[in-house]
């Protein structure tokens, strides 16, 4: 985002996460010790290699399905249902007269990290239908099932679309204005946010819904991440996510959706609305190496130098919500980059222990919690951090009790498994 672009107001927040419904549930969970991530469970997968997982609770799943109009439910995935519910929460939280806003002035920008469709269940159904006596497969039947009958799910081609969440949300809340859909990795949520800021700044919409959703509950993806060593190993399976801890065993994954409602600050003041915080930059960096766990922390290609460069120029006190995925190599690299580029005394925390690593939506969850930090003058600690990977005083880790302090800015950092890094600056409203 160009420096001359004005700040954009964050007026509404919605969330469907392992903590339950709403951003207040996540804020409360972040302050608890220990956080409440549950056990991994999947109807088609049994494994001893993945123990902990940040699953959306059943009551939140049910409420999200109910939030989608009945005729649309069959066309959506669980993450898309969560996105629709989160969007409704954000609209309500902003206290905006949604029905009075022209439909063609409602922007909608989505990021999907939805790895669950096409899913292993459809493949399993196709294989079972094609299995002949003696165990051999009839490949003609398999082709008909997989290509023409879509396995067990006739709507799989719709559910697998990169704009599935955008389509369901648009139809539910009648968004006919500008919009974009981004898909797959951690960059998707940031890309949606950046586009929304751009379109609002150029007056191409009057309100922008930014939604991001995703789930790692897909066996093939889990197997790939396990093989890369990101989820621990056979002798060290993580039961909690211990970000930035030298004794961490590996990442704990999760799922969920987050929605942000953005408006121009002048428009919010004109309608007498509340500004939770303002966003005035969202930056991204794609590393050359798509496997960041193999990159030295000394490699400036990680992008932290560029992402953190503007912090010293901000007036007031800043804090950082860092990533901290519980993988020692990734966390050591991130911590050393923070130590190298952060102004001295900048408080650093992370909320990953409360959500797990959530595709696409994790970055927006950080933005939502940054607004809470600014609103409560309180920065909760990094749960599970006992032995920091950088312990020489160069990084001001927030541990123990929450830090009561007034901050003017919170920088939300993220580093993805694909090598993508991002930073979003959230500032106190004037």
Buried (B, 14 or more C-beta within 10 A) or exposed (E): BEEEBEBBBBBBBBBBBBBBBBBBBBBBBBBEEEBBBEEBEBEEBEEEBBBBBBBBBEEBBEBBBEBBEEEBBEBBBBBBBBBBBBBBBBBEBBEBEBEEBEEEBBBBBBBBBBBBBBBBBBBEBBBEBBBEEEEEEEEEBBEBBBEEBBBBBEBBEBBBBBBBBBBBBBBBBBBEBBBBBBBBBBBBBBBBBBBBBBBBBEEEBBBBBBBBBBBBBBBEBBBBBBEEBBBBEEEEBBEBBBBBBBEBBBBBBBBBBBBBBBBBBEBBEEEEBEBBBBBBBBBBBBBEBBEBBEBEBEBEBBBBEBBBEBBEEBEEBBBBBBBBBBBBBBBBBBBBBBBBBBEEEBBBBBBBBBBBBBBBBBBBBBBBBBBBBBEEEBBBBBBBBEEBBBEEEEBBBBBEEBBEEEBEBBBBBBBBBBBBBBBBBBBBBE
